[in-house]
Amino acid sequence: MEACATVEKRNKAKQTAMDVAAGNGVQRLLRRAVTRRAAGVPQATPSAAFKRIATTTEDGCRSQRLRIEALPTRLSPDLLEGHVRSLLRRLAGRPPNRLELALHPVTGAPLGYAYADYDDPARAARLLRGDFGGDLGGTTVRIAPWGGPAWRHGAGC
């Protein structure tokens, strides 16, 4: 689902992913994807794990990517995304241009962090200063500039 695969496609034996799914959990995830598509809910975007720090918007402006950490994991993804958007709107004066909530690839549960893109450096700097009450769901949210994937060098891996 994270890779935005089409679950209705059929293989050479005319079977869909639902037909060949091994367990009830996988079938439940596939049914949810089919139901979401039928209801017109937008499909998930691929993971942002290896995207660049600064992205380019449609009008050619550069945007700054921030990582929001220590998010509650007990909320549904839709509810958590709404709360994060509301928090960022309150702290920065407007919502981010783009918000990507990190979800578990199998269960779809929130992983506790998200990425937000701002095209206005002043708004991103306001969030990075940290002089605010960034409380969400009883936890203090941390906001940091996203420096790309963390790679361990020379650690024997």
Disulfide bonds with the S-S distance in Angstrom:
none
